[in-house]
Amino acid sequence: MSMLSADEQRIVDLVRTWVDREVRGVARDLDHTNTYPEQLIEQMKQMGIYGLVIPEPWGDCVVSTACFAAVTAELARGWMSLAGAMGGHSVVSKLLLDFGTDEQKDRYLPKMATGEIRATMALTEPGGGSDLQAIRTTALADGEDYVINGSKTWISNARRSQLVALLCRTKPAVPPVGNAISILLVEKGPGFEVSRDLPKLGYKGVEACELSFDNFRVPRSSLLGGAEGQGFTQMMRGLELGRIQVAARAVGVGQAAFDDSLHYAQERTSFGQVIWKHQSIGNYLADMATELEAARQLLAHAARQYEAGRADMEAGMAKLFASETTMRITMNAIRIHGGYGYSTEFDVERYFRDAPLMIVGEGTNEILRGVITRQIVQRNK
């Protein structure tokens, strides 16, 4: 990523070195055994990765969005699940910074910066998918409490997170629907159940869970920012960083697939020469390198726009392009490796299994195309 300060570049270099030394050698086994990477997560905490977006006085080392994206890409280059383990946490951190009350910031951010408290966001519901305005989980006022009922699904890191940013309806029926939606900052307790870990094609090691709420009571001070009806707007801003993070994951996975393919194409021989010299393989490598660089530059542009203000279109473009690009790159990596690409003894099959998550996560690409189109029209009336 360009436009990093010298200190930020050192942070990215530190993470890159750590990934090469500690992650790449164990990621395959952790993935195949679906093992939670406890030791790697602890090392990420020690490096300050969970506090990258949290400034003083709560954190020690806030970085630019471009640096955050570059760190995310390096983590994903090693194992995409590690980037996923800090993605939702970082979005919740920014939600607190942008919209939280002083009491909420002081309560959560210092421990979130160190990773002592890990956070996730709970948006998706069994019947809703990317249609967040159709959510049915309710949090109705009852004296000094909210009483929460409903369910969520595909919530990453839910079992091991201590704080959940829960998107819910604080009014049962108020048109327009967005005015009835709020975010509650909830901790686990009676009536809040993490029911099961969902089986997944890829994104192994890190849990994605179903959540259920049955008359779960939280204090009214749990309302993000203290005002009802702001949750949809707040979460849309949070998802801008979330989509930049997912785009960065895609760039990291794409880079890993390209690196492995380039290395293999210079070692493997057929018909008397190394295979990169065959035009078909060379063309794959050229397309992979070009599209990967385009995705990286679009990601950098989205990061700059996010720092400047609203970046819903740019973040959507970066996530859309980077995820679709990585799907092609991982497929071509298998083609280049031939039969070995289908073998679990090589990492390219893992990249191929991880790539689809970026297409459907943080808003499906079909939804994002609609977001992009509306922004194009709005900006060009």
Protein Blocks (a to p, Z undefined) as FASTA:
>chain_A
ZZiafklmmmmmmmmmmmmmmmmmmmmmmmmnopacfklmmmmmmnommmmmpccfkbmb
dcdfklmmmmmmmmmmmomklmmmmmmmmmmmmmmmmmmcfklmmmmmmmmmnomaccdd
dfbdfklmmmlmlpcbdcddehjbccdedddehiehklmpcbdcddddfbfbdcdfklmp
ccddddddehiacfbacddfblghiacdddddehiacdfklpghhighilmmmmmmmmmm
mmmmmmmmmmmmmmmmmmmmmmmmmmpccehiafklpmklmmmmmmmmmmmmmmmmmmmm
mmmmmmnmccklmmmmmmmmmmmmmmmmmmmmmmmnmmmlmpckbmklmmmmmmmmmmmg
gpifklmmmmmmmmmmmmmZZ
